[in-house]
Amino acid sequence: MPTKTPAAILIEKDRPMVIDDIELPDLGPSHVLVKQFATGVCHSQLHELDRPQPTVPLVLGHESTGVVVAMGKDVTHVKEGDHVMVTWVQRNPVNGPRPVPAKVSYKGEEVKYGAPANVGTFTWAESVVVDEQMVVPLDKAADVDATAPVGCAVMTGVGAAINAAMVRPGESVAVIGVGGVGLSVVAGAAIAGAYPIVAVDLSDEKIEFAKQFGATHGVNARNGDPVEQIREMFGGGFTAGVDHAFDAIGLKITMEQSLMMARARRPGDREGGQAIVVGVPHGEPATPPMGMLFGGKVYRGAPGGCSIPDRDFPMMIRWFLEGRLPLDKMVTKTYKLEQINEACDDLRAGKIAGRSIVKF
């Protein structure tokens, strides 16, 4: 097995990542060596890079596809030559053992991982060593570029609609922020039979793009208060709003807007609509008006879309192969590993319509 592999490494705060070799360890009993096909570039990695004092040397990334090159003696669910998806959520979080992170090093220093560091997932490298709990088999009929974001963006967005919110046919949905995760929420809501599905963003182009994933209406927040636009769309009045309002951004203003977009409880209902925080909260914490809670609204988070990879990934891949989940449309730009800093800059500047990936 290779003892070294090129990776994108942060070695100093506010400096570009460098491309250099990291040293891979011998495989432990539960480890899998994966040669990468492609990995996604996620907003959560930008949050890691922007931390006031990031731990270095740092290698990021937590969604990818690859091929199994070798595995430890206790690994039974994949074998050499299998295509797999790498993720940051344990494939069997209920009954599976705790992951054992691999001890990777760079110039004699232990490499740190992004959050959650205890699972030891990193994907911004040509080859990775991860615990078998972080690896899920991938049907070889599935395109390895289109499926690279399943391990985070797709799992989180589709899972938020299907698992966390449990969207039902005919229920109304609004999605704030239609990047990679938001588009996955839209797609999951469409698969669940929701109507209408309202894409809320600051860009008309992104709103139109979201219609390829199942959005039926759009609200541009630059054209006025998006909460009022949503409430007017549903007739105005105290109970106006959607059954499910998803925030795929995680800022104070969007978290508060999602709760205000959710409808109040109607006579005879146990509760009103729900606001689901899907984006990683960052910046100033939300302080939603307490009056909103008296409408019986529900406020919940959806970490990882409340997904169980062993259960949900095969389902999402089947939907993709059936043409119901258009992952091929989601990947809108590709880079080489040497372009990782450019990829992050483009994502930060809002230049990525769906999801960008690094191909190896």
Secondary structure, 3 states (H helix, E strand, C coil): CCCEEEEEEECCCCCCCEEEEEECCCCCCCEEEEEEEEEEECHHHHHHHCCCCCCCCEECCCCEEEEEEEECCCCCCCCCCCEEEECCCCCCCCCCCCCCCCCCEECCEECEECCCHHHCCCCCECEEEEEHHHEEECCCCCCCCCCHHHHCHHHHHHHHHHHHCCCCCCCCEEEECCCHHHHHHHHHHHHCCCCCEEEEECCHHHHHHHHHHCCCEEEEHHHCCHHHHHHHHCCCCCCCCECEEEECCCCHHHHHHHHHHECCCCCCCCCCCEEEECCCCCCCCCCCCHHHHCCCCEEEECHHHHCCHHHHHHHHHHHHHCCCCCHHHHEEEEECHHHHHHHHHHHHCCCCCCEEEEEC
